[in-house]
Amino acid sequence: MFNGYIILEDHILTFNTVNREVSYSITDNLTGDTANMRVPLSAFTKALAIAVHIDGLPSYKKDYPEAESVMPSNRNLRWIPE
């Protein structure tokens, strides 16, 4: 299990894991918009790898569809590049 928060530019990502799921919230510090999601751990970790690794490497092309599946519907709260 891992829990934490990460500041990604103008967003704060707060997360905690339970079994094979992650509950997370993402907040836009400029607008105050927030989304809360409960997603599969495997998809979340792929999104996290894309978000924090330079150029989304090493497997961003293969992992992107699953990573995108855990993004909020509000486009302003996306935390991986489009």
Rosetta constraint file for C-alpha pairs under 8 A:
AtomPair CA 1 CA 16 HARMONIC 7.70 0.50
AtomPair CA 1 CA 17 HARMONIC 5.59 0.50
AtomPair CA 1 CA 18 HARMONIC 6.79 0.50
AtomPair CA 1 CA 19 HARMONIC 7.43 0.50
AtomPair CA 2 CA 16 HARMONIC 6.14 0.50
AtomPair CA 2 CA 17 HARMONIC 5.84 0.50
AtomPair CA 3 CA 14 HARMONIC 7.84 0.50
AtomPair CA 3 CA 15 HARMONIC 5.54 0.50
AtomPair CA 3 CA 16 HARMONIC 4.17 0.50
AtomPair CA 3 CA 17 HARMONIC 6.27 0.50
AtomPair CA 4 CA 14 HARMONIC 5.83 0.50
AtomPair CA 4 CA 15 HARMONIC 5.54 0.50
AtomPair CA 4 CA 16 HARMONIC 6.55 0.50
AtomPair CA 5 CA 12 HARMONIC 6.86 0.50
AtomPair CA 5 CA 13 HARMONIC 5.33 0.50
AtomPair CA 5 CA 14 HARMONIC 4.18 0.50
AtomPair CA 5 CA 15 HARMONIC 6.16 0.50
AtomPair CA 6 CA 12 HARMONIC 5.85 0.50
AtomPair CA 6 CA 13 HARMONIC 5.19 0.50
AtomPair CA 6 CA 14 HARMONIC 6.60 0.50
AtomPair CA 7 CA 11 HARMONIC 5.82 0.50
AtomPair CA 7 CA 12 HARMONIC 4.58 0.50
AtomPair CA 7 CA 13 HARMONIC 6.30 0.50
AtomPair CA 8 CA 12 HARMONIC 6.17 0.50
AtomPair CA 8 CA 13 HARMONIC 7.41 0.50
AtomPair CA 8 CA 79 HARMONIC 7.38 0.50
AtomPair CA 10 CA 28 HARMONIC 5.88 0.50
AtomPair CA 10 CA 29 HARMONIC 5.45 0.50
AtomPair CA 10 CA 30 HARMONIC 6.66 0.50
AtomPair CA 11 CA 26 HARMONIC 6.59 0.50
AtomPair CA 11 CA 27 HARMONIC 5.39 0.50
AtomPair CA 11 CA 28 HARMONIC 4.59 0.50
AtomPair CA 11 CA 29 HARMONIC 5.74 0.50
AtomPair CA 11 CA 77 HARMONIC 7.57 0.50
AtomPair CA 11 CA 79 HARMONIC 7.62 0.50
AtomPair CA 12 CA 26 HARMONIC 5.65 0.50
AtomPair CA 12 CA 27 HARMONIC 5.28 0.50
AtomPair CA 12 CA 28 HARMONIC 6.78 0.50
AtomPair CA 12 CA 29 HARMONIC 7.28 0.50
AtomPair CA 13 CA 24 HARMONIC 6.92 0.50
AtomPair CA 13 CA 25 HARMONIC 5.85 0.50
AtomPair CA 13 CA 26 HARMONIC 4.59 0.50
AtomPair CA 13 CA 27 HARMONIC 6.71 0.50
AtomPair CA 14 CA 24 HARMONIC 5.49 0.50
AtomPair CA 14 CA 25 HARMONIC 5.34 0.50
AtomPair CA 14 CA 26 HARMONIC 6.50 0.50
AtomPair CA 15 CA 22 HARMONIC 6.60 0.50
AtomPair CA 15 CA 23 HARMONIC 5.67 0.50
AtomPair CA 15 CA 24 HARMONIC 4.15 0.50
AtomPair CA 15 CA 25 HARMONIC 6.51 0.50
AtomPair CA 16 CA 22 HARMONIC 5.64 0.50
AtomPair CA 16 CA 23 HARMONIC 5.56 0.50
AtomPair CA 16 CA 24 HARMONIC 6.50 0.50
AtomPair CA 17 CA 21 HARMONIC 5.70 0.50
AtomPair CA 17 CA 22 HARMONIC 4.37 0.50
AtomPair CA 17 CA 23 HARMONIC 6.32 0.50
AtomPair CA 17 CA 41 HARMONIC 7.41 0.50
AtomPair CA 18 CA 22 HARMONIC 6.23 0.50
AtomPair CA 18 CA 23 HARMONIC 7.81 0.50
AtomPair CA 20 CA 40 HARMONIC 6.15 0.50
AtomPair CA 20 CA 41 HARMONIC 5.16 0.50
AtomPair CA 20 CA 42 HARMONIC 7.68 0.50
AtomPair CA 21 CA 38 HARMONIC 6.71 0.50
AtomPair CA 21 CA 39 HARMONIC 5.56 0.50
AtomPair CA 21 CA 40 HARMONIC 4.51 0.50
AtomPair CA 21 CA 41 HARMONIC 4.64 0.50
AtomPair CA 22 CA 37 HARMONIC 7.96 0.50
AtomPair CA 22 CA 38 HARMONIC 5.57 0.50
AtomPair CA 22 CA 39 HARMONIC 5.35 0.50
AtomPair CA 22 CA 40 HARMONIC 6.14 0.50
AtomPair CA 22 CA 41 HARMONIC 5.44 0.50
AtomPair CA 22 CA 44 HARMONIC 7.11 0.50
AtomPair CA 23 CA 36 HARMONIC 7.32 0.50
AtomPair CA 23 CA 37 HARMONIC 5.69 0.50
AtomPair CA 23 CA 38 HARMONIC 4.34 0.50
AtomPair CA 23 CA 39 HARMONIC 6.53 0.50
AtomPair CA 24 CA 36 HARMONIC 5.73 0.50
AtomPair CA 24 CA 37 HARMONIC 5.36 0.50
AtomPair CA 24 CA 38 HARMONIC 6.41 0.50
AtomPair CA 25 CA 34 HARMONIC 6.81 0.50
AtomPair CA 25 CA 35 HARMONIC 5.51 0.50
AtomPair CA 25 CA 36 HARMONIC 4.34 0.50
AtomPair CA 25 CA 37 HARMONIC 6.28 0.50
AtomPair CA 26 CA 34 HARMONIC 5.57 0.50
AtomPair CA 26 CA 35 HARMONIC 5.50 0.50
AtomPair CA 26 CA 36 HARMONIC 6.69 0.50
AtomPair CA 26 CA 77 HARMONIC 6.63 0.50
AtomPair CA 27 CA 32 HARMONIC 6.30 0.50
AtomPair CA 27 CA 33 HARMONIC 5.69 0.50
AtomPair CA 27 CA 34 HARMONIC 4.38 0.50
AtomPair CA 27 CA 35 HARMONIC 6.76 0.50
AtomPair CA 27 CA 77 HARMONIC 6.98 0.50
AtomPair CA 28 CA 32 HARMONIC 5.26 0.50
AtomPair CA 28 CA 33 HARMONIC 5.34 0.50
AtomPair CA 28 CA 34 HARMONIC 6.50 0.50
AtomPair CA 28 CA 76 HARMONIC 7.60 0.50
AtomPair CA 28 CA 77 HARMONIC 6.39 0.50
AtomPair CA 29 CA 33 HARMONIC 7.68 0.50
AtomPair CA 33 CA 77 HARMONIC 7.46 0.50
AtomPair CA 34 CA 77 HARMONIC 7.39 0.50
AtomPair CA 35 CA 72 HARMONIC 6.53 0.50
AtomPair CA 35 CA 74 HARMONIC 7.97 0.50
AtomPair CA 35 CA 77 HARMONIC 7.45 0.50
AtomPair CA 37 CA 70 HARMONIC 7.76 0.50
AtomPair CA 37 CA 72 HARMONIC 7.38 0.50
AtomPair CA 39 CA 43 HARMONIC 7.29 0.50
AtomPair CA 39 CA 44 HARMONIC 6.77 0.50
AtomPair CA 39 CA 70 HARMONIC 6.20 0.50
AtomPair CA 40 CA 44 HARMONIC 6.32 0.50
AtomPair CA 41 CA 45 HARMONIC 6.14 0.50
AtomPair CA 42 CA 46 HARMONIC 6.39 0.50
AtomPair CA 43 CA 47 HARMONIC 6.30 0.50
AtomPair CA 43 CA 66 HARMONIC 5.40 0.50
AtomPair CA 43 CA 67 HARMONIC 5.16 0.50
AtomPair CA 43 CA 69 HARMONIC 7.44 0.50
AtomPair CA 43 CA 70 HARMONIC 6.69 0.50
AtomPair CA 44 CA 48 HARMONIC 6.09 0.50
AtomPair CA 44 CA 67 HARMONIC 6.35 0.50
AtomPair CA 44 CA 70 HARMONIC 6.52 0.50
AtomPair CA 45 CA 49 HARMONIC 6.07 0.50
AtomPair CA 45 CA 67 HARMONIC 7.89 0.50
AtomPair CA 46 CA 50 HARMONIC 6.33 0.50
AtomPair CA 46 CA 63 HARMONIC 6.07 0.50
AtomPair CA 46 CA 64 HARMONIC 7.57 0.50
AtomPair CA 46 CA 66 HARMONIC 7.34 0.50
AtomPair CA 46 CA 67 HARMONIC 5.43 0.50
AtomPair CA 47 CA 51 HARMONIC 6.11 0.50
AtomPair CA 47 CA 63 HARMONIC 7.79 0.50
AtomPair CA 47 CA 64 HARMONIC 7.34 0.50
AtomPair CA 47 CA 66 HARMONIC 7.77 0.50
AtomPair CA 47 CA 67 HARMONIC 4.28 0.50
AtomPair CA 47 CA 68 HARMONIC 7.05 0.50
AtomPair CA 47 CA 70 HARMONIC 7.64 0.50
AtomPair CA 47 CA 80 HARMONIC 6.62 0.50
AtomPair CA 48 CA 52 HARMONIC 6.19 0.50
AtomPair CA 48 CA 80 HARMONIC 7.95 0.50
AtomPair CA 49 CA 53 HARMONIC 5.73 0.50
AtomPair CA 49 CA 56 HARMONIC 6.87 0.50
AtomPair CA 49 CA 57 HARMONIC 7.80 0.50
AtomPair CA 50 CA 54 HARMONIC 7.90 0.50
AtomPair CA 50 CA 55 HARMONIC 7.59 0.50
AtomPair CA 50 CA 56 HARMONIC 4.14 0.50
AtomPair CA 50 CA 57 HARMONIC 6.66 0.50
AtomPair CA 50 CA 60 HARMONIC 6.07 0.50
AtomPair CA 50 CA 64 HARMONIC 7.83 0.50
AtomPair CA 50 CA 67 HARMONIC 7.99 0.50
AtomPair CA 50 CA 80 HARMONIC 6.48 0.50
AtomPair CA 51 CA 56 HARMONIC 6.52 0.50
AtomPair CA 51 CA 79 HARMONIC 6.57 0.50
AtomPair CA 51 CA 80 HARMONIC 5.07 0.50
AtomPair CA 51 CA 81 HARMONIC 7.40 0.50
AtomPair CA 52 CA 56 HARMONIC 7.30 0.50
AtomPair CA 53 CA 57 HARMONIC 6.02 0.50
AtomPair CA 56 CA 60 HARMONIC 5.23 0.50
AtomPair CA 59 CA 63 HARMONIC 5.89 0.50
AtomPair CA 60 CA 64 HARMONIC 5.34 0.50
AtomPair CA 63 CA 67 HARMONIC 6.12 0.50
AtomPair CA 64 CA 68 HARMONIC 5.88 0.50
AtomPair CA 65 CA 69 HARMONIC 6.41 0.50
AtomPair CA 66 CA 70 HARMONIC 7.28 0.50
AtomPair CA 67 CA 71 HARMONIC 7.32 0.50
AtomPair CA 68 CA 80 HARMONIC 7.64 0.50
AtomPair CA 71 CA 77 HARMONIC 7.71 0.50
AtomPair CA 71 CA 78 HARMONIC 5.64 0.50
AtomPair CA 71 CA 79 HARMONIC 7.21 0.50
AtomPair CA 71 CA 80 HARMONIC 7.98 0.50
AtomPair CA 72 CA 77 HARMONIC 6.30 0.50
AtomPair CA 72 CA 78 HARMONIC 6.24 0.50
AtomPair CA 73 CA 77 HARMONIC 7.92 0.50
AtomPair CA 74 CA 78 HARMONIC 7.18 0.50
